[in-house]
Amino acid sequence: MFIPRKIVEEQLARFLKDDIGQGDSTATAIIPANLSVTAKIIAKETGIAAGIEEATILAQYMDLKVKNNITDGDQIKNKQILMQITGDARTILTIERTLLNLLSRMCGIATITHKLVEKLKSEKSQAKIAATRKTASGLSYFDKKAVTIGGGDPHRLHLDDMILIKDNHIAIIGDPAEAVKIAKNNASFSKKVEVEITNAKDILRVAEAGADVIMLDNFAPDEVNNTAEILKNAKLPHRVLLEVSGGINDTTLADYAQAKVDIISIGALTHSVKSLDISLEIIKK
């Protein structure tokens, strides 16, 4: 994933301004002006690095010098120094929490994603681990980027990425297959159409209506297997991807890995983030 540095800077600046308010009262009150120091960013547990680029951009945006010891995607060791920042002491202390919050969150997302991706590989599954749109406002790009760094798929970034027909759409239209037909008639050829179903009996109907992706929502592993077989044995004129979602975690992943699905989407990657424990320490004046 890539967006121009200036746009990343602007978003990071908004995060920082929200935290600073009218200024860092503590740093202003007790830290001398124009004092130069060096700080180290230290990991306190193992994981996967993500957000190193964003932390660097934020520090450099604030006219601080950065020395990185690791890059995004690398394995992090406990007590490893990830980066060093040198410059104005007040500035370093003022940006500390904003920088650590984003870095810790992105590392946490990349770490759990990587763990689940590796577990799928160990189960000989070809399925992709994917995120969902269950992210915090303003953090979507950073959360989804962390997922990709961890080896997962970002799924939709925005509502305009693809057509995803969910339960509330179907509640209005009345039938999932009819909803797919309407979408195929009204949408550009460039948009894939995905539909969520909660009943196995609908799978062939939505597939025949032209769905590109079918999401099995809250299906038990054995139900997924049975439904996947129905789709596999159907003689369809086009390839249909099968996605499974709903309550899947580290404990249940192996059961779903045995099913012949293409995508396993897990909202907990971003909505229940366990941030990696990372700290900033001043090491010299």
N, C-alpha and C positions, 0 to 999 in steps of 0.2 A: 504494500500500500504506500502511496506517495501523494502528498500535496505540497505545493511550494513552501519553502521555509518561512517566507513572510506571513503566510496565512497561519502557520503553526505558531509563529511568534505572537500574532494578534490574539489567538485563543489563549495562549499561556499568559499573556499580559492581562487578559480579562480575569483569569483565575487569580492572578497575583493582586490585581487592584481590589478584587472582592475581599481578599484576606487582609490587605493592608489598611483599608479604610482611610483615615486621615493621617496615617503614619504609624510606625512602630514605636509606641511610647516607651517601651523598655529599653530598646537599643538606643533611642535618642537620649534617655535619661542617664544611662550609665556607661555607654561606650564612647570613647573619644572619637571625634570626627577625623577623617582621613587616616585612620589606622589600618594598615594592611596586615592580613593574617592568611593562613592556609588552613583549609578544613578538609577532612577526609570523609568520604561516604563509605560506610562499612556495612556489609551484610552480616546479619546475626543468625542466618540459617541458610541452608542450601536451596537452590532453585534454578530458574531460567531467567536470564537477564532480558528485560524489556523496559523501554522508557529511557534508556541511556541517551539516545539521540535527543529526546525531548528535554531531559534534564540538562544536557549540554547546551541546547538552544536557549533555554531559559537563563542559564548562568551567563552565557555570552551576550545575550540580549541586555543583561544588567552590567555589562562591561567587566565581567570577571573572567579570569583565565582558567581553563579547564585542561586537566590531563586525565585521559581515560585509560583504565587498565583492563577494560573488558568491552565487548560490543554486544549489541542486541542479538539474542539467540544463543549466547555462550552459557555454559554451565557455571553457576555461582557456587562457590564454596563458603562454608561457615567461616566468619571472621575475615573474609576477603575484602580488601580495599577496592571498591569498584571505580572510584574516581577521586581526584583531588581538585579543589577549587581554591584559587588564590585571588585576593583583592580586598576591597573595602570591607571591614569587619561589620559595620552596620548593615551593609547590603546583603552580605552572606546570611546574617541572622534574620533579616527581614524576609528573605525568600526561602528560608530553610523548610518551613512546614509545607508550603505549596509544592516545592520541589520533591520532598520526601513523600508526600501524599500520592502524587502522580506516579513516581518511580516505584513505590511499594505496591500500589494497586496494579500497575501494568506487569510487574514481575510476578505478582500473585496470580494474575489471569494466565500469563504465559506458562507458569509452572504447573497449574492444574490441567491446562489444556495439553501440555506436553505429556503429562502423566497418563492421561486418558488415551491420547494418540498412541503412546507406546503400548498400553494395555491392549488396544485393538490389534496392533501389529502382532503381539504375542499370541492372540487368538486367531491369527491368520485371516483376519477380516479385511476386506477391501473398502469397507465403509469409511466415510469421512466424518470426523467430529466437527460439528458446526455450532456457532453461537446463535443467539436470537436477538431481537430488538429490545430485550429487557436490560437496558443500560440506564445509567443516570443521565439526566439532561446535561448536555454539553460535553459528555465524556464518550459519546458513541465512537468517534474516530479513534480515540486512544484505546478504548476497550477492544474494539474490533482489530486494531493493529496488533495488540498484545496477543489476541487469539491466533492471528496468522503467524506471529513470531513463534508461538508455541506449537505450530504445525497444524492448526485447525483451519476451518473455513469460516469466513466472517458472516456468511448468509447475507440477508439484505442489510444494506447500510441505511437506506432511506425508503420511504414508501413508493418512490418512483422507480425503484430497481426492477421490480417484477410485480406481477399480480398474484396476491396470496389471498385466496378466498377462505375465510375462517367461519367459525360457528355463528357469529352475529350477522355476517353477510348472508349466510344460508337461512338464518331465522327470518330475514326480510324477504329473500327471494322464494324460499319455501322448499327448494330441492337442490342438492349439490351439483347434480348433472346439468340441470337447467342453468345454474349459475355459471358453470364452465362454458356452456354454449354461448351465453350472453357475452361473457368476457372475450371469447375467441372472435365473436362477431364485431365487437366494439374496439378491441385493442389493436395496437400496431403489431405487425409481424415480428418486430424486434423484442417483444415482451413475452417471456415465458409465463405460463399460467400454472399456478400451484393451487391445490384445493385440499382442505383439511376434512377428513372423514372420521366419524366415530363409530361407524358400523361397517363391518366387512362386506355386507351385501351391496354396498354402494361402490365398491372398488372398480368393478368392470364397467358400470354405468358412467362413472366420471372419466375413466380411461378412454372409453369409446366416444365420449363427448369431446375429447381432445386435450385433456389435461397433460401437461408436460411433467409435472411432479405431483405425487400424491403423498400427503402427510397422514400417517396413522397416529391419531392423537389418543394418548393414554391407553394404548393396547398392551396387554400382557405379552411377554415373550412368546408364549405358545400361540397366541392369537396372531402375532406378527408373522410367525412362521407359516401358519395356515393361509393367511391373507397373501403373503408373498408368493406362495405356491399357486394360488388362483391367478395372480397376475402373470406369473412366469409361464403358465400353461395356456394363457389366452393368446390367440393369434391376432396381435394388434399391428396396425400399419406403421406405428411409430414407437420409438423407445420411450418408456415412461420410467422416470426415476422414482424410487420409493424412499420416503423419509419417515423416521419414527421419532416421536417427541412425547414428553410428558413424564416427569418424575424419574428420569434416568440419572443414575449417579455412579460413583466408583464401585459400589457394591453390586449393582444390577447390570452394569455394562457388559460383563462377560456373557450373560444370558442373551442380551440383545445382539451381541456380536455374532452369535451363531445363526441369526436370521439373515436371509439374503436381502439386506437393505443397502441402499447407496449412501444414505445420510443419517446420522444420529445427532439430532440437535438438542442441546442442553442449555437451558436458560441460566442455570446456576453458575455457569462459567463467568457471567458478568453481573447477575443480580444478587449473588451471595458470595462476593469476593472475599477470600482470606488473603489479605495483603501480606507480602513478604516483610519480615522484620528487618528494617534498614534504618541506620542512624547517621547523623552528621556529628562529627567531633572536630573541634578546633585543635590543631596540633602544634601551632607555633605562631608567635607574634612577629 
